[in-house]
Each structure stands twice: as C-alpha cells, then as structure tokens.
Amino acid sequence: MTFSELGLYPETIAALTRQGYTEPTPIQEQSIPTILAGKDLMAAAQTGTGKTAGFTLPILDRLKSNERAKANTARALILTPTRELAAQVGESVANLSAGQPLNYAVVFGGVKINPQMMKLRKGVDILIATPGRLLDLYTQNAIRFPKLEVLVIDEADRMLDMGFIHDIKKIIKLLPAKRQTLMFSATFSDGIRTLAKGLLKSPVEISVAPPNAAAEPIEQTMYAVQKSEKLRMLLRLLHSLNEPQVLVFSRTKQGANRLVKQLDKAGFSAAAIHSAKSQGARTRALAEFKSGKVQVLIATDIVARGIDIEKLPYVINYDLPQVAEDYVHRIGRTGRAGQVGHAISLVTDEELAFLKAIEKLIGQPIEQRKLEGFADVELNGTTPAPTKSQRS
C-alpha cells in the first residue's frame, strides 16, 4: 500500500516524499484512514513503528480545510509525558508540515514561560505540550480551546506511570465535548482502558504488535557480571563496539552522573540526560549526541521514550530497570523503522528478579553471552570458582 491510497492530500504526500518516506508502516496504514474518517482511536504499537506520523499526517490534512486558529487558541492538542518527547513530536510536525500554511508550537516546563506565551498570542493550529506547562499557560490566560478539533494523548501508559492522571482530567474539563480523541500507547493496561472509557466515544481499537513485545529487528543479549566488574565490562564493550553513538541506561540520576565522570576519565566523550538536569542541559546533551560530539549518552527511564536517534545501533542497559515494561521502551530506541538494532544488558546477581520479570514480559529468554577476561557468573546467588586461566 502507498500513502496516496490512504486518502492523504497531494501536498502531504509531497512532504512525505521530500522526507524520504515511501510506504506506510503498519500502524500508519491502519490509523490514518480511521483518523481521516473522524473516528476516535485507541492505538497500541511499539516504539519506533511510526506512531507520531500515524497521527500527525491525518491531523495536518484535517486542519487544512478548516478555519485557522484565533488568538490564544489551538485547533489540535498533542499531550506528551516528557519534554524530550514533546520536542521530538514538534520536529516531526515541522518536517511533515513544511510548505503548508499551518503553524505549531511546542510548550513544556523547565524553560521560561514568557516566550511560549508570546508564541500563542496569534493562535496555533497544532499545540504540542506537556500537561503541567499547559495548565500553567491556561491559568495565565495564554491558551483556550473553544474550537479544539483533535486531542492526541501520546504515550498514554507513560502518562499514567508518571502520575499525570489528575492533570489530564483537569485538561479534559477545559476542552469542548465535541472533538476527536486519539490515544496512542505502547501498551494497553487496565488503567489505560479505564482512562479511555471516560475520554473516547466508541473508539476504533487497533494493535500492530503483541502487547509488551520488543521490536523484531532488535538482537537482545546479556552478560552476567559481578557488581564490582560492571564498569570494566562496560568499558570493554564500548572499546570493542567502537561505535560513534551508544545509548546507555542507568537506573538512577546519581548513577548516570557517576558514569559520565568514569567514562570521561576513560577517554570517552559522555553526557547524562535525566530529570534533575535543566532543560537547556538536556537539550544540549541530546543535540551533541545526535551530532556525534558526544559518543555515549547516559539516560534514565524518565526520558527513555523521548530519545529518537536515527539508526542508533546499540543500547546498553548498565542497570536493568525495576519495571519490566521500561526495558521494552529502552531497547525500542534502537532497531527503529525496520533497522537492525542491538540491546545489551549487564546483569548482576542482585538483578536476577528484574531479568526474570523482563523475560516473562517479552515471552522469551534473553541470550546470555560470555566476555573473555571476565569470571563466569551464575545468577543464582553463587559465583563459581575461577578457573586456572582466569586466576592468571
């Protein structure tokens, strides 16, 4: 199937051609006709499958034919859980709307609010926002939604995980009852379905992958390692991979900062990105990683879904996540858009329970490998005695 067969305007298809898109992904193939038909939608898909374009393209087409936004109003609202994801969606909207008479704005916390208020004065066709900053702007009379046509809740499961349910309910009360509502999520938990019941009207439900599945093009491997040897193993892997970009996940902010210092000392250019960093520092770290100035980016789960790097070859879990679903989102940063990716996990005996939960979630064991020069570690509370060659 081609994009033209989905019913998109020629101008939109021309923008897709300029961006190098040739065929729709499964989520786009199923969601675009539904959205163009004006129906509410619940869509489940893995990260990296084209969800953002799946809702952006039909929204652009819909907004073309109607009246432009008035001062301090928006015609379409896209809610995202994190600043990084908001910026990523904004980039997608900018690219796909190039050459079209539509404008957009991205608003989130961590930066000054006045420039955002100024941008909203003339009104915007598409507003991408995080919940907290959107409510701040509403309180200051910078935004209203009298004629909102479309609401998108992106990464709905992450919204609930991060405690945004109350903010979302407040925002819903500010919106007109007559609107199209689209909910996109990597998973559909009971909490998501409960939320959807109060927001969507007779929604079409689509799913393009088994719940909580990891993307197929990702090769998943793990190394059992003693806690005291974990840093040395990471350094060995980074040297052997010799890749210009490697994304490493740490469980804590303190751990991420510590890793940056240790990697810098070992000769790697590294930067950390997590919730304790200012928005300027987070934006700068991500930009330098994308440009190749920074080789290793250390991230926490709070920003996992907002990191979009084209053709990122490797993701390394320095620490396994305590929530199994976060593993799927972490490794979803690689293997995107059909590219082959690699996810490596370093697992200590203390993380065995996390590993078992992850393997149960994804429905398969993760292949265990050994690295020369490191002791064999059994993840069952015991460490085998070193062999003669290991003692030497």
Protein Blocks (a to p, Z undefined) as FASTA:
>chain_A
ZZklnopafklmmmmmmnopabdcfklmmmmmmmmnopacdddddehiommmmmmmmmmm
mmmmmccddehiafbdcddfbfklmmmmmmmmmmmmgoiacdcddddehiafklmmmmmm
nopfbdcddfklmmmmmmnopaccfkcfbdcdehkllmmmnopmmmmmmmmmmpcfbdcd
ddddfbdcfklmmmmmmmpghiacddfbdehiacfklccddddddfklmmmmmmmmmmmn
opabdcdddfbfklmmmmmmmmmmnopacddddfkbcfklmmmmmmmmmnomambdcddf
klmmmpccehiabdcdfbacfblklmmmmmmmgopehiacdddddddfklmmmmmmmmmm
nopacdddddehiacdddehpacdddfklmZZ
